[in-house]
């Protein structure tokens, strides 16, 4: 048993010495080795579809004045390189590392867009999981294009997850509502003070007839009536004053409540716009998963109506008509109805017969020439 303990101790000492030795050798090697070349690999791009090129990433490194070739390995800031590249929203993953012989390799994975939004100052890609980022210059990705007078619930040039942005805006709004509620606290205190004062006025009574201390005589009826009338006037004046103060205080409370209601209304509108955009993304997913519609629909025109609802128009590849889709509901039912009309109607009377085909209404296809 003693021998076994000694052997195990020697083994662990050897392992520790081995690690220290080779760690030292690695440090010496890194200090004496310089970066001799740079290799950038876009791991998921094709010739037909790409958001970024290796030349663009190399240009970013130069623009950010990050030294690479000729720099000792132990002085190279790999984290800075990764963070700089990752800061661009269309980059999904980046891994920078140095080979043993001193080659700097950067593997980059780009996001996969689901649709391109080009409406009212927006030129952004949106992924299937709801990540939005500005379209890079010279990008070439074949995805459905959404145009028209439609404003998404995020600012132009926004980069990030749509859900995260909406949640942050809702949290900011809730914080503002809470802050406004704190503004009501002194108003509620004042309201209580006014009510207490009104109750105190109600308890104000006219003293009974008695001796007039200044004369040593009993108070006459006229004197008592005069005193009683003065007390009633005093009570009436106080009630009127407190009633005015109460109305003013209620008005101030209502103003704060109106600001809170306005914030809640903003939240509802923001969530409605987010819901509409989510429906639009799901609509494009449905289109992309259907081989016929993926080939047939070449453009989607989105419009925000005066009611606040999102409505779509579809530009098909075949024919010269526009499909009025309406709100983004009952997608499968509407497209099945349109397909049936294509097969049983347009194939017989001609694809260029109508200017618009509306499938907005349930169980109907309405055409205009």
C-alpha positions as CSV (number, residue, x, y, z in Angstrom):
1,X,0.0,0.0,0.0
2,X,2.8,2.4,0.8
3,X,4.6,1.5,-2.4
4,X,1.4,2.2,-4.3
5,X,1.0,5.6,-2.7
6,X,4.6,6.5,-3.5
7,X,4.2,5.4,-7.2
8,X,0.9,7.4,-7.5
9,X,2.6,10.5,-6.0
10,X,5.6,10.1,-8.4
11,X,3.2,9.7,-11.3
12,X,1.3,12.9,-10.5
13,X,4.6,14.8,-9.9
14,X,5.7,13.6,-13.4
15,X,2.4,14.7,-15.0
16,X,2.6,18.1,-13.3
17,X,6.2,18.5,-14.4
18,X,5.3,17.5,-17.9
19,X,2.5,20.1,-18.1
20,X,4.7,22.8,-16.7
21,X,7.5,21.9,-19.1
22,X,5.4,21.8,-22.2
23,X,3.5,24.9,-21.2
24,X,6.8,26.7,-20.9
25,X,7.9,25.3,-24.3
26,X,4.6,26.5,-25.8
27,X,5.1,30.0,-24.4
28,X,8.6,30.1,-25.8
29,X,7.3,28.9,-29.2
30,X,4.5,31.5,-29.2
31,X,6.9,34.2,-28.3
32,X,9.3,33.2,-31.1
33,X,6.7,32.6,-33.7
34,X,5.1,35.3,-35.8
35,X,1.9,35.2,-37.9
36,X,3.1,34.5,-41.5
37,X,-0.3,34.4,-43.2
38,X,-4.1,34.9,-42.9
39,X,-6.7,32.4,-44.0
40,X,-10.4,33.5,-43.8
41,X,-13.0,30.8,-44.5
42,X,-16.7,31.6,-44.9
43,X,-17.9,28.1,-44.0
44,X,-21.5,28.3,-45.3
45,X,-21.5,30.5,-48.4
46,X,-22.0,29.4,-52.0
47,X,-21.3,31.2,-55.2
48,X,-25.0,32.0,-55.6
49,X,-25.7,33.1,-52.1
50,X,-23.5,35.1,-49.8
51,X,-23.7,38.0,-47.3
52,X,-20.0,38.4,-46.8
53,X,-16.7,37.6,-48.5
54,X,-13.3,36.9,-47.1
55,X,-12.0,40.1,-48.7
56,X,-14.5,42.1,-46.8
57,X,-13.5,40.6,-43.5
58,X,-9.8,41.3,-44.3
59,X,-10.8,44.9,-45.1
60,X,-12.5,45.1,-41.7
61,X,-9.3,44.0,-39.9
62,X,-7.3,46.6,-41.8
63,X,-9.8,49.4,-41.1
64,X,-9.8,48.6,-37.4
65,X,-6.0,48.6,-37.4
66,X,-5.6,45.2,-36.0
67,X,-2.1,43.9,-36.8
68,X,-1.9,40.3,-37.9
69,X,0.8,39.2,-40.4
70,X,4.3,39.7,-38.8
71,X,2.9,40.0,-35.2
72,X,4.3,37.6,-32.6
73,X,1.6,35.0,-31.7
74,X,1.6,35.9,-28.1
75,X,0.8,39.5,-28.9
76,X,-2.1,38.7,-31.2
77,X,-5.6,39.7,-29.7
78,X,-7.8,36.9,-31.0
79,X,-10.7,38.1,-28.9
80,X,-10.6,41.6,-30.4
81,X,-10.7,40.0,-33.9
82,X,-13.7,37.8,-33.0
83,X,-15.6,40.6,-31.3
84,X,-15.0,43.0,-34.2
85,X,-16.3,40.5,-36.8
86,X,-19.2,39.4,-34.5
87,X,-20.4,43.0,-34.1
88,X,-21.9,42.7,-37.6
89,X,-25.4,41.4,-37.3
90,X,-25.3,39.0,-40.2
91,X,-22.4,37.0,-38.6
92,X,-23.7,34.1,-36.7
93,X,-20.5,32.5,-35.4
94,X,-16.8,33.4,-35.7
95,X,-13.7,31.4,-34.5
96,X,-10.2,32.8,-34.7
97,X,-7.2,30.7,-33.9
98,X,-3.5,30.3,-34.8
99,X,-2.0,27.0,-36.1
100,X,1.3,25.7,-34.7
101,X,3.3,27.1,-37.6
102,X,1.9,30.6,-37.3
103,X,-1.1,30.8,-39.7
104,X,-4.0,32.9,-38.5
105,X,-7.3,31.2,-39.4
106,X,-10.7,32.8,-39.1
107,X,-13.8,30.6,-39.6
108,X,-17.0,32.6,-40.1
109,X,-20.5,31.4,-40.3
110,X,-23.2,33.8,-41.6
111,X,-26.9,34.0,-40.8
112,X,-29.4,32.5,-43.1
113,X,-32.1,35.1,-44.1
114,X,-35.7,34.2,-44.6
115,X,-36.8,37.4,-46.3
116,X,-35.6,40.8,-47.4
117,X,-37.5,43.8,-46.2
118,X,-37.3,46.8,-48.6
119,X,-40.0,49.2,-47.4
120,X,-40.1,52.8,-46.3
121,X,-36.4,53.3,-45.6
122,X,-35.8,49.7,-44.6
123,X,-33.4,47.4,-46.4
124,X,-32.9,44.5,-44.0
125,X,-32.8,40.7,-43.9
126,X,-34.9,38.8,-41.4
127,X,-34.1,35.2,-40.4
128,X,-36.6,32.4,-39.6
129,X,-36.0,32.8,-35.9
130,X,-36.7,36.5,-36.0
131,X,-33.2,38.1,-36.1
132,X,-33.1,41.3,-38.2
133,X,-30.0,43.0,-39.6
134,X,-29.3,45.6,-42.4
135,X,-28.6,44.1,-45.7
136,X,-24.8,44.2,-46.4
137,X,-23.7,46.0,-49.6
138,X,-23.1,43.6,-52.5
139,X,-25.0,40.8,-50.7
140,X,-26.6,38.2,-52.9
141,X,-29.2,36.0,-51.3
142,X,-32.2,34.7,-53.1
143,X,-35.1,35.2,-50.7
144,X,-38.6,36.7,-51.0
145,X,-38.7,40.5,-51.1
146,X,-41.2,42.5,-49.1
147,X,-41.9,46.0,-50.3
148,X,-44.6,48.6,-49.8
149,X,-45.8,51.2,-47.2
150,X,-45.1,49.0,-44.2
151,X,-43.2,50.0,-41.1
152,X,-41.9,47.2,-38.9
153,X,-41.9,47.6,-35.1
154,X,-38.1,48.2,-35.0
155,X,-36.1,51.2,-36.2
156,X,-34.4,51.2,-39.6
157,X,-30.8,49.7,-39.4
158,X,-31.7,47.8,-36.2
159,X,-29.7,44.7,-35.6
160,X,-30.8,42.1,-33.2
161,X,-33.6,39.7,-32.2
162,X,-37.1,41.2,-32.8
163,X,-38.4,39.6,-29.6
164,X,-35.6,41.0,-27.5
165,X,-36.3,44.5,-28.8
166,X,-40.0,44.3,-28.2
167,X,-39.5,43.0,-24.6
168,X,-37.0,45.8,-23.9
169,X,-39.5,48.4,-25.2
170,X,-42.3,46.9,-23.1
171,X,-40.0,46.9,-20.0
172,X,-39.2,50.5,-20.6
173,X,-42.9,51.4,-20.9
174,X,-43.8,49.4,-17.7
175,X,-41.0,51.3,-15.9
176,X,-42.5,54.6,-17.1
177,X,-45.9,53.6,-15.9
178,X,-44.5,52.7,-12.5
179,X,-42.7,56.1,-12.4
180,X,-46.0,57.8,-13.2
181,X,-47.7,55.9,-10.5
182,X,-45.2,57.3,-8.0
183,X,-46.2,60.8,-9.2
184,X,-49.7,60.0,-7.9
185,X,-48.6,59.3,-4.3
186,X,-48.5,63.0,-3.2
187,X,-51.8,63.5,-5.0
188,X,-53.4,60.6,-3.2
189,X,-52.1,62.0,0.1
190,X,-53.6,65.4,-0.7
191,X,-56.9,63.7,-1.6
192,X,-57.0,62.1,1.8
193,X,-56.2,65.4,3.5
194,X,-59.0,67.1,1.6
195,X,-61.5,64.4,2.6
196,X,-60.4,64.6,6.2
197,X,-60.9,68.4,6.0
198,X,-64.4,68.0,4.6
199,X,-65.3,65.6,7.4
200,X,-64.0,68.1,9.9
201,X,-66.2,70.8,8.4
202,X,-69.2,68.5,8.6
203,X,-68.5,68.2,12.4
204,X,-68.4,72.0,12.9
205,X,-71.5,72.8,15.0
206,X,-73.1,76.0,16.2
207,X,-72.8,76.3,20.0
208,X,-76.0,76.5,21.9
209,X,-77.3,79.7,23.5
210,X,-75.6,80.7,26.6
211,X,-74.3,83.6,28.7
212,X,-72.5,86.3,26.9
213,X,-69.3,86.5,28.8
214,X,-68.7,90.1,27.9
215,X,-72.0,91.2,29.3
216,X,-72.9,88.6,31.8
217,X,-76.3,88.2,30.1
218,X,-78.0,85.5,28.2
219,X,-77.6,85.6,24.4
220,X,-80.6,86.9,22.6
221,X,-82.3,85.1,19.8
222,X,-81.1,87.7,17.2
223,X,-77.5,87.3,18.5
224,X,-77.7,83.5,18.4
225,X,-79.2,83.6,14.8
226,X,-76.4,86.0,13.7
227,X,-73.8,83.7,15.1
228,X,-75.5,80.6,13.6
229,X,-75.6,82.3,10.1
230,X,-71.9,83.2,10.3
231,X,-71.0,79.6,11.2
232,X,-73.1,78.3,8.3
233,X,-71.4,80.7,5.9
234,X,-68.0,79.6,7.2
235,X,-68.9,75.9,6.6
236,X,-70.2,76.7,3.1
237,X,-67.1,78.6,2.2
238,X,-64.9,75.8,3.5
239,X,-66.9,73.2,1.6
240,X,-66.6,75.3,-1.6
241,X,-62.9,75.7,-1.1
242,X,-62.3,72.0,-0.4
243,X,-64.5,71.0,-3.3
244,X,-62.4,73.2,-5.7
245,X,-59.2,71.7,-4.3
246,X,-60.6,68.2,-4.7
247,X,-61.6,68.9,-8.4
248,X,-58.1,70.2,-9.1
249,X,-56.5,67.2,-7.4
250,X,-58.7,64.8,-9.3
251,X,-57.8,66.6,-12.5
252,X,-54.1,66.1,-11.8
253,X,-54.6,62.4,-11.0
254,X,-56.6,62.0,-14.3
255,X,-53.7,63.7,-16.2
256,X,-51.2,61.2,-14.8
257,X,-53.6,58.3,-15.5
258,X,-54.1,59.5,-19.1
259,X,-50.3,59.4,-19.5
260,X,-50.3,55.8,-18.1
261,X,-53.1,54.8,-20.5
262,X,-51.2,56.3,-23.4
263,X,-48.2,54.1,-22.5
264,X,-50.5,51.1,-22.3
265,X,-51.9,52.0,-25.7
266,X,-48.4,52.2,-27.1
267,X,-47.7,48.8,-25.8
268,X,-50.8,47.3,-27.5
269,X,-49.9,48.9,-30.8
270,X,-46.3,47.7,-30.5
271,X,-47.4,44.2,-29.7
272,X,-49.9,44.3,-32.6
273,X,-47.1,45.4,-35.0
274,X,-44.8,42.6,-33.7
275,X,-47.6,40.1,-34.1
276,X,-48.2,41.2,-37.7
277,X,-44.5,40.9,-38.5
278,X,-44.4,37.4,-36.9
279,X,-47.3,36.5,-39.1
280,X,-45.4,37.9,-42.1
281,X,-42.4,35.7,-41.2
282,X,-44.6,32.6,-40.8
283,X,-46.3,33.4,-44.1
284,X,-42.9,33.5,-45.9
285,X,-42.0,30.2,-44.2
286,X,-45.1,28.6,-45.5
287,X,-44.4,29.9,-49.0
288,X,-40.8,28.7,-48.9
289,X,-41.9,25.2,-47.8
290,X,-44.2,24.9,-50.8
291,X,-42.4,24.3,-54.0
292,X,-45.1,25.7,-56.2
293,X,-45.6,29.0,-54.3
294,X,-41.9,29.4,-53.7
295,X,-41.4,29.5,-57.5
296,X,-44.7,31.4,-58.2
297,X,-44.6,34.3,-55.8
298,X,-41.8,36.7,-56.7
299,X,-42.7,39.7,-54.5
300,X,-44.8,40.5,-51.5
301,X,-46.2,44.1,-51.0
302,X,-47.1,44.8,-47.4
303,X,-49.2,47.8,-46.3
304,X,-50.3,49.1,-43.0
305,X,-54.0,50.1,-43.3
306,X,-55.6,53.0,-41.5
307,X,-57.0,50.5,-39.0
308,X,-53.5,49.4,-38.1
309,X,-53.9,46.0,-39.7
310,X,-51.3,44.5,-42.0
311,X,-52.5,43.5,-45.5
312,X,-50.5,41.8,-48.3
313,X,-50.5,41.9,-52.1
314,X,-48.7,39.2,-54.0
315,X,-46.9,39.6,-57.3
316,X,-46.9,36.2,-59.1
317,X,-44.5,35.1,-61.7
318,X,-47.3,33.9,-64.1
319,X,-49.7,36.4,-65.6
320,X,-49.9,40.2,-65.2
321,X,-52.3,40.3,-62.3
322,X,-51.9,41.2,-58.6
323,X,-53.2,38.9,-55.9
324,X,-55.0,40.8,-53.1
325,X,-54.3,38.5,-50.1
326,X,-55.7,40.8,-47.4
327,X,-54.8,40.2,-43.7
328,X,-52.2,37.5,-42.9
329,X,-54.8,35.0,-41.6
330,X,-56.1,31.6,-42.9
331,X,-53.0,31.4,-45.1
332,X,-53.4,27.8,-46.2
333,X,-57.1,28.2,-46.9
334,X,-56.6,31.3,-49.1
335,X,-53.7,29.8,-51.1
336,X,-55.6,26.6,-51.7
337,X,-58.5,28.7,-52.9
338,X,-56.2,30.7,-55.2
339,X,-54.6,27.5,-56.5
340,X,-58.0,26.0,-57.3
341,X,-58.9,29.2,-59.2
342,X,-55.7,29.0,-61.2
343,X,-56.3,25.4,-62.1
344,X,-60.0,25.6,-62.9
345,X,-60.4,29.2,-64.0
346,X,-57.3,30.9,-65.4
347,X,-56.1,27.9,-67.3
348,X,-59.4,28.1,-69.3
349,X,-59.9,31.9,-69.7
350,X,-56.2,33.0,-69.8
351,X,-53.7,34.2,-67.3
352,X,-53.8,37.8,-68.5
353,X,-57.6,38.2,-68.3
354,X,-57.7,40.0,-64.9
355,X,-55.8,42.9,-63.4
356,X,-56.5,41.9,-59.7
357,X,-57.6,38.7,-58.0
358,X,-58.8,39.1,-54.5
359,X,-58.9,36.2,-52.0
360,X,-59.5,38.5,-49.0
361,X,-63.0,37.2,-48.3
362,X,-63.9,33.7,-47.0
363,X,-65.2,31.4,-49.8
364,X,-64.8,34.0,-52.5
365,X,-62.5,34.9,-55.3
366,X,-63.2,38.4,-56.6
367,X,-61.6,39.5,-59.9
368,X,-61.3,42.9,-61.7
369,X,-60.4,43.4,-65.3
